[in-house]
Amino acid sequence: MAAGKRKAVFSVILVPSGGSKPRTLSFGRRGLWSLLAAGSLVAVLVVFSLVVLIEMGWLTFTVSRLEHENAELKQEKGKVARLEQELKRLGIVEQRLLALVGIEKSAAGGSGTSGGRAARSAVSSATTGASGGTPAGTDAQAHRAAGRSGTAAYTRSLPTLWPVLGELSRTFSYAAAGHKGIDIATPNGTPVRAAGDGTVEFAGGDDVFGLMIIMNHGTGVTTLYGHNSKLVVERGDEVLRGQVIAYSGTSGKSSAPHLHFEISRYGRQVNPLTFLSDRE
């Protein structure tokens, strides 16, 4: 009987250090392929693990960098917000200073909508002198008056307090037929407060502004409060800043409850928003 074909055998000789007896590991063809396949799989797993670790490290670095950039953006946004607030504050200060010295940043237009003769004559008498329409005071006189009465009293007379709580529904316009004040929408019966210390020059009815009040704050400055439902002060009353002088309504030519508010300087209406800065 013929001898069968011998299978190929692969041997690996391991020689330990220190003079120990060598060891021999023998593998058949199938075992060798299995060993090579296992080694390849281990190598692939090692490479895959390294790639994953590198990707995770890159993602961690990217997230850290984005968080840092986000923090910097928040800081810059905060700086911008603070700068805007500071610019707004400086703008209000500038407007009030310009108003104090009688300088208007925009050219004034015509006289606007005229109300009743009694109301307009009250404005005229409050802002003009006895010598043929000359302004009742000049800037120098205003400063002398401030010196006599004290800076605090002079500041309180400036109409800087919003007269009523509500939303601004119509703005000031310099156009010849424009809107010579601002409208503040507010529920009927809302308390109307004096924008500054002053004297009531007129308190009564008007064909346009209904029940209205005109106050003289000195140094040529007057304020007008129109479309009220009720008046609680009379002509000649001395009124303090923040004191309730009326209650809002829709009297006169008005389609909804609101307060019409005007500020005049030497008989010329100016934008009330150049004065108003305080809410209480």
Secondary structure, DSSP 8 states (H G I E B T S, - for coil): --------EEEEEE--TTS---EEEEEEHHHHHHHHHHHHHHHHHHHHHHHHHHHHHHHHHHHHHHHHHHHHHHHHHHHHHHHHHHHHHHHHHHHHHHHHTT--SS------S---HHHHHHHHHHHB-TTTS-BS--HHHHHHHHHHH-HHHHHHHS--B-SS-SEEEE----STTS-SSEEEE--TT-EEE-SSSEEEEEEEEETTTEEEEEEE-STTEEEEEEEEEEE---TT-EE-TT-EEEEEB--SS-SSSEEEEEEEETTEEE-GGGT--B--
